[in-house]
Amino acid sequence: MGSYSSKGTFEPDELGALKSVFDELTSQPWFDASEEARESFAKYLFETFPAVTFDPVKHRSIIEASARMFYTRG
């Protein structure tokens, strides 16, 4: 997911949950498969959900809606 520096420190389970959502959504047929889209989406996740704020159950639908809005194949 690139090298992005956050103000907090992610716990392994937080990173795992973020990666799981990233992997799931970027593998969907509607997701733009370009490297630029994947990198931008990863950056969005880190910027929107800094360490200790991400709740995969609570935020999953918001993340998918954003991904569909901004990263759908053209």
HUTARA-V955285 format. One record per backbone hydrogen bond with DSSP energy under -0.5 kcal/mol. NH is the residue of the N-H (numbers start at 1). CO is the residue of the C=O. Records with the same first field share a line. If there is no record, write none. Layout:
NH: CO  CO
This chain:
4: 2
6: 4
10: 8
15: 11
16: 12
17: 13
18: 14
19: 15
20: 16
21: 17
22: 18
23: 19
24: 20
25: 21
26: 22
27: 23
28: 25
31: 28
32: 71
38: 34
39: 35
40: 36
41: 37
42: 38
43: 39
44: 40
45: 41
46: 42
47: 43
48: 44
49: 45
53: 50
59: 55
60: 56
63: 59
64: 60
65: 61
66: 62
67: 63
68: 64
69: 65
70: 66
71: 67
73: 30
